[in-house]
Amino acid sequence: MKAYNIVITGVGGQGVLLTAEILGNSALKEGYDVRVSEIHGMAQRGGSVVCDVRIGKRVYAPTTPDGMADVMLGLEPIETLRYLKFASPQTLIIMNTRSVKPVSVLMGAAKDLSLDDITQIINRYYDNAILIDAMQLAMKAGSPIVQNMVMLGVLASTEHLPININTLKESIKQLVSPRYFELNMMAFELGLKAGESYSSFKH
Amino acid sequence: MTDPRTLLSKNVGESYLLLGNEAIARGAIEAGVRVVTTYPGTPSSEIADNLSRIAKEAGIYMEYSTNEIVAVEVAAGASLCGVRALSSMKHVGLNVASDALITLAYTGVRGGLVIVSADDPSCWSSQNEQDNRYYALLANLPCLEPSNSQEAKDWIVYAFDLSEKFELPVLFRTTTRVSHTLAPVELGMIHERSDHGRFVPEVKRFVMVPDFARIRHAVLIEKMKSIKELSEKSPLNKIVREGGKIGFVTSGASFNYTMEAIDILNIEASVLKIGLIHPFPEQLVKDFVKGFEEVFVVEELEPYIENAVRTSASALGLIRINGKSDGFLPRNGELSTSIVVKALAKSLGKPLPRNLVNEIPFEEIQKSLPSRPPILCPGCPHRASFYAMKKALKGAQINCTDIGCYALGVQAPLKIGDLLICMGASVGTACGMSKVQERPVVAIVGDSTFFHASIPGLINAVYNNHRTVLIVLDNYATAMTGFQPHPGTGFTGTGDRGKRVVIEEVAKGCGVELVEVVDPYDIKQTCDALKRAMEYPGPSVVVARQKCSLLAVQEKRRKGESVIPYKIVKDKCTNCLACVKVLGCPAIYLSNDMVMIDADTCTGCSVCAQVCPYKAIEISRMNQDESV
């Protein structure tokens, strides 16, 4: 079995690492070998974050080779584009449409990219793209901080992932602090439901 | 985050997903480590951080030492009394510790002593990407390099045994991609060891005056000869794949990329993985390369293995060895599967796999994106200090900055930072600059950096009367690396109350005559103090003290107190964007071209309210009170 590669991107503070750890732990539970790459330190301060989850019978490297991502899970639109080199036209792109503006844009020092510009690029090169307003669903669950769980739910719904939904739920329970478990699970379920409406991506 | 208590699990044979650093911590527990010391630094921090949380339960003495050389000395002291000890640091930390390490190789140790160096190829969070395998050569000490979490765990146990058997400190080198990768680890048995030792004097061995040092150097060389024999047969150095006419010699993270590249390009090849990288297994390598026409050495940074392979193969006649010297791989930056695939395809004349010839113009797309560098957090007191510096000193000064969150001040709009070298260098370089040119010179250090490496520089400024201003940004934590405590916090690594060392008292004790302490959130007070310091004819110190905003918010939430954000008063705001343009606080943003403050991320520091020329920023609750 060739490694199944998930590339998760976002902004420091959005929960990229937690999402990756949930996927990694779930893969281990299902008997796979797994590698999850993290970059700590500088990346935590509102910077750009990328994290790989690689699942297979035997995995060596922690990072995905260029063009070999099976899924790109983008928690933020600009950060989804920033790491497109890991995707090929066959890659499934799941992107949150809610942007987090870089300070350079807020200060007027850098040109912004509108969501239209971004979706145009995605649609031009990728057939399999799910664009989702994770913020809206996260607010429905109760807090903007669970956008990552909404996105994980959407990924789980696609049946693209070689991991059982119940295993993911177990890992969420294990890794999320008990105080926020309900909130996270609610967001995950809302993501699942939203993802199911994109039935065309089911195999 | 993995629960640190997982590292104490008695479930031998169970597998857990652990970071390389967590695996090292677990390995140390299995080996019966009893003393753990560190100075935090990415990518090494999680080793000691995890152990700090479980140290008491595990019967381990753990401390955050003031710097890396002290950390190694503390661990060595324990080891010389027969207790197993570990000291972990980032690669540049080993520069600081090297003075102790190199002579420790002569004296040797008693209880196993392992020094972990986490290197950072590609400078993910470092000021350089030095290759610390050369410390193994320089000190002539054994060095191990794991390629994944399982090896990290298993080989730490091996390292302790090796250290104790040969009575030498053992270096354990990882890189970011091993330290910060989660991978399955099957747990082994925990061996209990005594936390109590005894020092047996042996003057000729431990007192390194020249006469004894000469003898001990010879002893070290003999010990390393024996370890070299062991290296030739060690299970850590092994052929993991056989076949074909091409041979690969590799180690650590590079081994992973090599294995995947061979699969992707569908090459028939043999792979020798070196785990015990010093002393180098010359004979093993010689026997391995003998059968091949062509050998590829895959390693990151310097041609350490390549040079050793060339030496081993020199007697064998014509074998083509591909490495750094012929440009097969770069000598800078970390490797990846893609880099190795591309280099190999080029070298072997093979076509690149389809996915690597991507028809999407991602480079062009990437160039069109606004950059998102790491920035100072909302409400960061450093932002306030930097703003005050700009306002009070009007940009006349040279800013020698240092290692820590405040290095991020170099970004727009604050742009504070003209020079950054290494821990504590701000103070020394400021002294030199002040002697040979007219512009005032400021040295900027954090609280932890002050204790780590700034005090000798400060004493130098006093002793030699350098006209420098040292600004200590005291936020009560070693924030950049994960909020570890330091002498100025008054708390120890395991959460006990210790004696607090007060920065301004240290400065006064060093002989500084003008020492001021300010709250950076009070812009006027900070500006006034900075002006006085700048006008002072000798060295001066300004301590800007305010808790890290992340910690402050966390504490308030824990106590159930609310964080009261500021807000824009629409009637007064002229949308002049002064707040946005001079502070660059991520809590302030534009919505439909109007300035807004994000109530969720604003920490209520009040700095923007002090900056606003139209008094159009107010605390939220004040407004509510008025309306009642």
Interface residues (C-beta under 8 A of the other chain):
Chain A: V11 G12 A20 E21 G24 N25 L28 D33 V34 R35 V36 S37 E38 I39 H40 G41 M42 A43 Q44 R45 G46 G47 S48 Y60 A61 P62 T63 P65 D66 G67 M68 I78 E79 L81 R82 L84 K85 A87 S88 P89 K101 P102 V103 S104 V105 L106 M107 G108 A109 A110 K111 D112 L113 I121 Y125 P144 L175
Chain B: M1 S15 Y16 L17 L19 T42 P43 S45 E46 W124 S125 N148 T176 R177 H180 T181 L182 A183 P184 A253 F255 N256 Y257 M259 E260 I264 S336 T337 S338 V341 R354 N355 L356 V357 N358 E359 I360 F362 E363 I365 Q366 S368 L369 P370 S371 R372 P373 P374 I375 L376 C377 C405 L408 Q411 A412 P413 M480 T481 L577 V580 K581 G584 P586 I588 Y589 L590 D600
